[in-house]
């Protein structure tokens, strides 16, 4: 599984709603703020194989995101 960090719980909820309407199953997770460069404390978890689709949908909807964690799990 991969996690894409989000700036806030509000952004994570927006991302989850948009992605799930497009058929992408997402879980919101709490993160240790020390694990990310900007101290993001939330993320969305999804199958790593969907990374391009997830980022494409979020970019199209202007929903900002941070770093991807877990990409080595492809």
N, C-alpha and C positions, 0 to 999 in steps of 0.2 A: 504494500500500500504506500501511496505517496501522500504528503501533506503540503499544501500550498498555504503559506502564512497570509493572514489577513490583518488589516489595520485595526479592526474593531469587531465586536460581536455583531454590530449592525451590518457591516460589510460582509461578514461571514453568513449571516442570515439571508441577505440579498443574493449572494452567490449561490447558496444552497437552493433557494427558491427558483432562480433562473435555470440552474443546471438541472434540477429535477424535472422542470417542465420540458426539458430537452432530452429526458431519458437517462441522465447521468446520476447514479446513486452517490450521494455525498453525506458524510457525517461531520458535524462540527466538533472540533476537539479543543481542549484547553492546552496551551503550551507553556513551558517554562520560559519566561521572558529572556532568560540568559542564553537560550539556544539560538536566538535570532539576532541579526545585526541591529535592528531597529527596536528591539524589545517587544515585538508583536506577541500578544498573548493568546491569540486564537488562530485556528487554521481549519481548512476543510480537507478531509481525508477521502481519497478515491483510488481506484485502481490505476497503477502507474501507466498502463497502456493507454489510458484516456487523457494523458497530459496535454497533448496537442489540441484535442477537442475542448477540454476544460478551459485552457488558456484562450483559445479562439472565441469561445462563447463569452467569457468574461471581458475580453478586449472589445468585442462587438457591442456589449452592453455597458462599456465604460465603468466596469467594476474593478477597482485597483486591487492588486495582490502583491505579495512580497516574494520571498524565496521559496523554492521547491525543496522539500526535504524527503529523503527516501528514494530518490531516483535510481539508486543502485539496485533496487529491488525489482527492476523490470522483468 
